[in-house]
Amino acid sequence: MKTLINESVKVGVVFGNGHKIKPVWFHWQGSRRRISAVTYRWKSRRGSAVIHHFSVTDGADLYELRYDTQSCIWELAYVETEG
């Protein structure tokens, strides 16, 4: 089941070659969730801001994280769980 969240979250990232962003953990609902894989990434625009989207998993659930390059804010957009 996919659930809309749209909450600001803290995210730990690694920056690679070519300014590639790789989220490695995020903090939500009082716990740190380790990202085991980035399953998909894409970009969109919100006005003049570039939004980086990351579909990530912690091995159990699927999450969509968004990073707004203009405001420098990370957001947990969705969580998808089984059931």
PLY file of the C-alpha trace (Angstrom):
ply
format ascii 1.0
element vertex 83
property float x
property float y
property float z
element edge 82
property int vertex1
property int vertex2
end_header
0.00 0.00 0.00
1.39 3.42 -1.01
0.90 6.21 1.55
1.44 9.93 1.00
3.72 11.39 3.71
5.13 14.79 2.54
7.22 15.42 5.69
10.62 17.07 6.00
13.30 14.58 7.05
17.02 14.52 7.81
19.01 12.59 5.22
22.63 11.42 5.22
24.17 11.49 1.75
27.39 10.70 -0.08
28.42 12.91 -3.00
30.15 11.03 -5.80
31.77 11.89 -9.11
29.91 14.49 -11.16
28.04 15.73 -8.09
26.00 12.52 -7.98
23.92 12.37 -4.78
23.48 9.04 -3.01
21.24 8.98 0.09
22.47 6.41 2.64
20.09 6.92 5.58
17.16 9.08 6.68
15.56 9.85 10.01
11.78 9.40 10.25
9.35 8.66 13.09
12.08 8.68 15.69
14.38 6.18 14.00
17.21 6.15 11.50
16.47 4.02 8.46
19.47 2.68 6.60
19.03 2.71 2.84
20.10 -0.62 1.38
19.54 0.42 -2.26
18.58 3.34 -4.46
16.20 1.66 -6.90
15.47 4.62 -9.18
16.29 8.34 -9.50
14.86 11.16 -11.58
14.57 14.95 -11.66
11.65 17.34 -11.98
11.11 21.07 -11.65
9.05 23.13 -9.24
9.24 26.65 -10.63
12.95 27.45 -10.89
13.93 24.73 -8.39
15.30 21.38 -9.51
13.87 18.51 -7.46
15.89 15.30 -7.20
13.70 12.23 -6.56
15.05 8.98 -5.14
13.18 5.72 -4.86
14.95 3.88 -2.02
14.49 0.77 0.07
15.57 -0.27 3.54
15.15 -3.91 2.55
11.55 -4.03 3.74
9.68 -0.96 2.48
9.99 1.39 -0.50
10.28 5.17 0.01
10.40 8.23 -2.20
12.77 10.92 -1.00
12.91 14.36 -2.63
15.63 16.98 -2.46
14.79 20.59 -3.41
17.98 22.26 -4.67
16.59 25.76 -4.11
15.50 25.40 -0.47
17.99 22.58 0.36
15.17 20.66 2.05
14.73 16.89 2.00
11.23 15.46 2.09
9.83 11.98 2.50
7.09 11.99 -0.13
5.73 8.43 0.00
6.18 5.10 1.71
5.05 1.85 0.12
4.57 -1.19 2.30
3.26 -4.68 1.64
-0.31 -5.22 2.64
0 1
1 2
2 3
3 4
4 5
5 6
6 7
7 8
8 9
9 10
10 11
11 12
12 13
13 14
14 15
15 16
16 17
17 18
18 19
19 20
20 21
21 22
22 23
23 24
24 25
25 26
26 27
27 28
28 29
29 30
30 31
31 32
32 33
33 34
34 35
35 36
36 37
37 38
38 39
39 40
40 41
41 42
42 43
43 44
44 45
45 46
46 47
47 48
48 49
49 50
50 51
51 52
52 53
53 54
54 55
55 56
56 57
57 58
58 59
59 60
60 61
61 62
62 63
63 64
64 65
65 66
66 67
67 68
68 69
69 70
70 71
71 72
72 73
73 74
74 75
75 76
76 77
77 78
78 79
79 80
80 81
81 82
